[in-house]
Amino acid sequence: MKKYILLTLLLTGCSNNMFSVNPEDITNMYSSYVTEWQEKCKVSFDNAEKEVFKVDPKPQPAVDTDPDPAKCVCKGTGIIVQGDGHKTVCPFHAKTTNLKR
């Protein structure tokens, strides 16, 4: 029995190539899973973002000026206060144009 093992080792050589795996074989083996994994990762990141950042987008209503002071965003004052705090002149109810547009 030992003779056969020794003979096999001598004939095949004692190289590691006999037990190695080609990297292309591994790539080809998993290529069909890549798209599936990408989709699962995208869903996981989207869910994590919602959970961590508590994203709850609420659409802001459209703000328009109107000739009727009751319907206008400036409420007849002539000054529109924007979301970031800066002020603009209302085109319908401005009494002066001292404010920059």
Summary of the structure (lengths in Angstrom):
residues: 101
radius of gyration: 36.1
end to end distance: 97.0
largest distance: 109.5
contacts: 166
relative contact order: 0.07
helix: 46%
strand: 6%
